[in-house]
Amino acid sequence: MSMRFRFLTSTSLALLAAVPALAQQALVPAESSIGFVSRQMGVPVEGHFRKFAAQVAFDPAKPEAAAIHLTVDTGSATLGVKETDAELPKPLWFNVPKFPQATFQSKSVKALGGGRFEVAGQLAIKGTAQAVTVPVQLTQAGGKTTASGQFTLKRLAYKIGEEEWADTSMVADDVQVKFRLVLTGVGKI
């Protein structure tokens, strides 16, 4: 083993040890939810996604170093009505064959105090990515941390509900997204 190789190896290990590792948290799917509320002809209609995943590395003491990545299987969307649910995967709505997942990737996390955070990132749905800022409230109990919040997105910006469904008198452009993500492994807030 050359002296140069030993030096590079020991230097690399020292640098890795000096960089604090972020603990990886685990999502508890059975206790988590991602839902949405749209308005159809002025009437609120609630739905949710049955399948999603989260990769989270978050230290409450250093929120600026957080890394959050969510994936939502668009084919798991349901409004609870068989006929309507059959339309959601089609090209005019989520176009699941071409775009099977929506994603959110954090860019920054800012602490606001009292367990409140502001998470900015890119939300990609149906091939379109938009910058969003999401307010998040963290609460802790029984070794679990719950991240909850809501935000509004413009469905037409993501091409959700095209052609005749682009008429906002039928289906409003604003869609409220609500989430509750239960995680294990998060340090004390």
C-alpha positions as CSV (number, residue, x, y, z in Angstrom):
1,M,0.0,0.0,0.0
2,S,1.5,3.3,-1.1
3,M,2.0,6.1,1.4
4,R,-0.1,8.4,-0.9
5,F,-3.0,5.9,-0.8
6,R,-2.9,5.6,3.0
7,F,-2.8,9.4,3.3
8,L,-5.8,9.9,1.0
9,T,-7.7,7.1,2.8
10,S,-7.1,8.4,6.2
11,T,-7.8,12.0,5.1
12,S,-11.1,10.9,3.5
13,L,-12.2,9.0,6.6
14,A,-11.3,12.0,8.8
15,L,-13.4,14.3,6.6
16,L,-16.3,11.9,6.7
17,A,-16.1,11.7,10.4
18,A,-16.1,15.5,10.7
19,V,-19.3,15.8,8.7
20,P,-22.3,15.2,11.0
21,A,-24.5,12.5,9.5
22,L,-28.2,13.2,9.4
23,A,-30.3,10.4,10.9
24,Q,-32.6,8.7,8.5
25,Q,-36.2,8.7,9.7
26,A,-38.8,6.1,8.8
27,L,-42.3,6.8,7.6
28,V,-45.2,5.0,9.4
29,P,-47.5,4.5,6.5
30,A,-50.5,3.1,8.4
31,E,-50.6,6.4,10.5
32,S,-49.9,8.8,7.7
33,S,-52.1,10.4,5.0
34,I,-52.0,12.6,2.0
35,G,-55.3,14.0,0.9
36,F,-56.8,16.7,-1.3
37,V,-59.9,18.8,-1.5
38,S,-61.2,20.2,-4.8
39,R,-64.4,22.0,-5.6
40,Q,-66.7,20.6,-8.3
41,M,-69.5,23.0,-9.3
42,G,-68.8,24.8,-6.0
43,V,-69.1,21.6,-3.8
44,P,-66.0,20.4,-1.9
45,V,-64.9,16.9,-2.9
46,E,-62.4,15.1,-0.8
47,G,-59.9,12.5,-1.9
48,H,-56.7,10.9,-0.9
49,F,-53.7,8.9,-2.2
50,R,-53.5,5.4,-0.9
51,K,-49.8,4.9,-1.7
52,F,-46.9,7.2,-1.0
53,A,-43.4,7.1,0.4
54,A,-41.0,9.5,2.1
55,Q,-37.3,9.6,2.6
56,V,-36.5,12.1,5.3
57,A,-33.2,13.1,7.0
58,F,-34.0,15.8,9.5
59,D,-32.3,17.1,12.6
60,P,-34.5,19.6,14.5
61,A,-31.4,21.3,15.7
62,K,-30.2,21.9,12.2
63,P,-33.2,22.1,9.9
64,E,-31.3,23.9,7.2
65,A,-29.4,20.6,6.5
66,A,-32.7,18.6,6.0
67,A,-33.3,16.4,3.0
68,I,-37.0,15.5,2.3
69,H,-38.1,13.5,-0.7
70,L,-41.7,12.4,-1.2
71,T,-43.1,10.2,-3.9
72,V,-46.9,9.7,-4.5
73,D,-48.3,7.0,-6.7
74,T,-50.8,9.0,-8.8
75,G,-52.6,5.8,-9.7
76,S,-53.6,5.4,-6.0
77,A,-55.8,8.6,-6.0
78,T,-59.3,8.0,-4.9
79,L,-62.4,10.1,-4.4
80,G,-64.3,7.1,-3.2
81,V,-66.6,6.8,-6.2
82,K,-65.8,3.9,-8.5
83,E,-66.7,5.7,-11.8
84,T,-64.8,8.8,-10.9
85,D,-61.8,6.8,-9.6
86,A,-61.7,5.1,-13.0
87,E,-61.2,8.5,-14.7
88,L,-58.3,9.8,-12.6
89,P,-55.6,7.6,-14.1
90,K,-56.5,8.7,-17.7
91,P,-54.5,11.2,-19.8
92,L,-56.8,14.1,-19.1
93,W,-56.2,13.9,-15.3
94,F,-53.1,12.2,-13.9
95,N,-52.0,10.3,-17.0
96,V,-50.7,7.5,-14.8
97,P,-49.2,5.3,-17.6
98,K,-46.9,8.2,-18.6
99,F,-46.5,9.9,-15.2
100,P,-46.9,7.2,-12.5
101,Q,-45.6,9.3,-9.6
102,A,-45.7,12.9,-8.3
103,T,-42.6,14.0,-6.3
104,F,-41.6,16.6,-3.9
105,Q,-37.9,17.4,-3.3
106,S,-37.0,19.9,-0.6
107,K,-34.5,22.7,-1.3
108,S,-34.6,24.4,2.1
109,V,-36.1,24.2,5.5
110,K,-36.5,27.2,7.8
111,A,-37.4,27.0,11.5
112,L,-40.2,29.4,12.5
113,G,-40.3,28.4,16.2
114,G,-42.8,26.4,18.2
115,G,-42.4,23.3,16.1
116,R,-43.3,25.2,13.0
117,F,-41.2,25.1,9.8
118,E,-41.3,26.3,6.3
119,V,-40.2,23.8,3.7
120,A,-39.5,25.1,0.2
121,G,-38.9,22.7,-2.8
122,Q,-40.0,21.4,-6.1
123,L,-43.3,19.7,-6.6
124,A,-43.5,17.7,-9.9
125,I,-46.8,16.4,-11.1
126,K,-47.6,15.1,-14.6
127,G,-44.2,16.2,-16.0
128,T,-44.4,19.8,-14.7
129,A,-42.3,21.0,-11.8
130,Q,-43.2,24.1,-9.8
131,A,-41.5,25.7,-6.7
132,V,-43.7,25.5,-3.6
133,T,-43.4,26.6,0.0
134,V,-45.2,24.4,2.5
135,P,-45.9,25.3,6.1
136,V,-45.3,22.3,8.4
137,Q,-46.1,21.8,12.1
138,L,-44.2,19.1,14.0
139,T,-45.6,17.5,17.1
140,Q,-44.1,14.6,19.1
141,A,-45.6,11.9,21.3
142,G,-44.7,8.3,22.1
143,G,-41.4,8.3,20.2
144,K,-43.1,9.5,16.9
145,T,-43.1,12.8,15.2
146,T,-46.0,14.0,13.2
147,A,-45.4,16.5,10.4
148,S,-48.7,18.0,9.3
149,G,-49.8,20.9,7.1
150,Q,-51.7,22.0,4.1
151,F,-51.2,24.2,1.0
152,T,-53.0,25.1,-2.1
153,L,-51.9,24.3,-5.6
154,K,-53.3,25.3,-9.0
155,R,-54.2,22.1,-10.8
156,L,-54.1,23.6,-14.3
157,A,-50.4,24.6,-13.7
158,Y,-49.8,20.8,-13.5
159,K,-52.2,20.0,-16.4
160,I,-54.5,18.1,-14.1
161,G,-57.9,18.1,-15.8
162,E,-57.3,19.0,-19.4
163,E,-59.5,19.9,-22.4
164,E,-63.2,20.1,-21.3
165,W,-62.1,19.7,-17.6
166,A,-60.0,22.9,-17.8
167,D,-63.2,24.8,-17.3
168,T,-62.9,26.1,-13.7
169,S,-66.6,26.6,-13.4
170,M,-66.9,22.8,-13.4
171,V,-63.8,22.0,-11.3
172,A,-62.0,24.8,-9.5
173,D,-58.4,25.5,-10.2
174,D,-57.4,25.6,-6.5
175,V,-56.8,22.2,-4.9
176,Q,-56.1,22.1,-1.2
177,V,-53.5,19.4,-0.3
178,K,-53.5,18.2,3.3
179,F,-50.9,15.8,4.8
180,R,-50.0,14.0,8.0
181,L,-46.7,12.2,7.9
182,V,-45.8,10.1,11.0
183,L,-42.1,9.5,11.4
184,T,-39.9,7.5,13.7
185,G,-36.3,8.5,14.5
186,V,-36.6,12.3,14.7
187,G,-34.7,14.0,17.5
188,K,-36.4,16.1,20.1
189,I,-37.9,19.3,18.8
